[in-house]
Amino acid sequence: MRSFRVLVADHHPLFAEGIRTVLSVPANQLLFTVTAVARTTEQVEGYLADAPTDLLLLDPSLPNQERKDWLLGIKKRFRGLRVLLFSEQNDPYVVSEVMNEGADGYLLKTASKDELRRAISEISEGRQYLGRGVSSSDTGVRAGKNAEVDMEVRFAQKFNLTRREVEIVRYIGQAMSNKEIGARLYISDQTVSVHRKNIMRKLKVNSTASLVKMVYDNQLIQGIPLTTP
């Protein structure tokens, strides 16, 4: 039976402990050992540097994961590391970006324990795995031809936006307040405010209305209003 060393990276303690319990049961000739639980990207990097790890089970909204290409850098630094994203988000942009950065799989947090084990088994054999219900445009994400995803990726690259900034842009386009956005992303409204200022600087706009109009003009969100309350 192969031993598989797992680092769980999630900022919800109960969820992380639940994963530890699920993985304590061997499956498909794999014996899982959760070596540590990380709450931030800094802790992830520290644990990976300190101990051999076969699998990083990562929530893509982990605090401090705002540096562009962070996941890509992790994959380059720790050769052979497999990364499975486990997220509440079912955003085609996020799915496409993390898979392009080298993620080996993507699961929703609504997945069953059997699917989690199956996903790990698949990626342990060198195959990618997209879980059930991952994006309504699953096929487009796999093929890299989803028009909405491509549009958002081009927009992000053009203005050098991070994944977190693109998330916030999309929520701003839905007329959400800083407090509402912060609650969605598990960050403070002050942090959202800082991101908003950085986004406006990068896009060279000086008002929320102008920012929303740019989102609309670039078709990042269909049917959003041109002005905000």
Buried (B, 14 or more C-beta within 10 A) or exposed (E): EEEBBBBBBBBBEEBBBBBBEBBEEBBEEBBBEBBBBBBBBEBBBEBBEEEEBBBBBBBBBBBBBBEBBBBBBBBEEBEEBBBBBBBBBBBBBBBBBBBBBBBBBBBBBEBEBEBBBBBBBBBBEEEEBBBEEBBEBBEBBBEEEBEBBBBBBEBBEEBEBBBBBBBBBBBBBBBBBBEBBBBBBBBEBEBBBEBBEBBBEBBEBEEBEBBBBBBBEBEBBEEBEEEBE
